[in-house]
Amino acid sequence: VQLQAFGGGLVQAGGSLRLSCAASGRTSSRCVVGWFRQAPGKERDFVAAISRGGGNTIYADSVKGRFTIARDDAKNTVYLQMDGLKPEDTAVYYCAARPAINTAIYYSLSDYTYWGQGTEVTVSS
């Protein structure tokens, strides 16, 4: 599975962006997909994840109620809708995937097998 993340950019605080993670490969629909982010000088942190079929989702506490993860398997794409953006959301955002059974879901970096190249999000105050 190959992943490509895009949709980042510069936005003012309170604004919105939608990130996309396009997957290639015949097994992409059988994967759980997660979003992570890495701010300058910090570790890469979990943001959100969605299970196969989209039935289960989980979010980091810092983004709950503001970010929404969704998937469209017909388009092999997972989205991260980010609303109410804050300057502390500034980071490079990465999507990741791993094969999963049923509705299993993961939030640890080490659980993911495939990674995209990252897309930069900058939120100005």
N, C-alpha and C positions, 0 to 999 in steps of 0.2 A: 504494500500500500504506500503510495506517495501522497504527500499532503502539501498544499499550497495555501498559505494564509494571506489574505489581502483585505483592504478596506480601512486601514489605519489612516491617520492624518492629524491635522491640527484643529482643535475645537475649543471654544470658550467654555468655561465652567458653566454647568447647567445644561449644556448641549448634549447631542446624541451622535452616536456612530453605530454602524452595523458592520461587524467583521464577518468575513466568510472564510470557511475552510473547505477547499475543494479537494476531494479525494479521487485518486485514480486506482484502479485495481478491482477485480471482480468480487473481492471479499469485503470491500469497504462497508457495505451495509451490515455486515456481521460484527462490526467493531463498536466498542464504546469509544466516544470521542470526548476529549477534555480540552479546556483552554487554560493556559498558564500565562503568567506575566512576570517580567523581570525589569525592575526599575534600576537605574544606574547605581552601581555599587552595592546592589542587594542580591539576595538569592532569588531564584525562580520560584514563584508561589502559585499555588492552585487558585483558579478562579471559578470554574464551573465544569460540569461534565454531564453527558447525556448517554443513556443506555441504548442498546440495540432497540430499534423500534420507537424510541423516544418516550417510553412509558415512565422512566425514572430520570430525575434530574437532581443535582445537588449543587450548592453554591457556597462559596466562601462567605463568611459572615459580613465581610467588608463590602460585598456587592449585592447582598440579598435585597430584594425589593427594587433594585435599580437595573440589574442586568438580567437578560433572559436568553437561555440557550435553546435552540430548536434545530431540528434536522429535516432535510428533504432528501430521502434516499433515492427518489427518482432522479434527482439532480446530483447525487453523491456530494451533497454540501451540508455542512453544519454552520449555523449562524450564531453569532453572539451579539444580541441587541443591547447596546449600552446607553442608558438614559441617565439623566441627572449626573453627568460626569463631573468629577472633582479633580483638582490638580494632583491629588495623590493617586489618581488612576493612571497617571503618566508612566508609561512603560513600553517595552516591546512585548507584544502578545504572540504567543505560540499556540498552535493547535497540535494535539497529539492523539494517537489512536492505538488501540490494541484489540485483538480478537477477544470476544467475550461470549460467555454462555448465558442464554436467557437474558435477564434484566440486571445482571451484575454491573456494578458501577465502581469506579476507582477515583481516588483523589491524590494519590501519591505519585510523584515524578517517576519513581522506579517501577511503577506498574505499567507504564506505557512503553510501547515498542517502537512506534513510528512517530517522527516529529517533522513539522513543517519548518520553514525558514524564519518565521516571525514577521510581524508587521508592527510598525511603530505608531503609538498613540501618544499625542501630546495635548494636555489640557491646560490652557492658560487661565490664570486667575483674573 
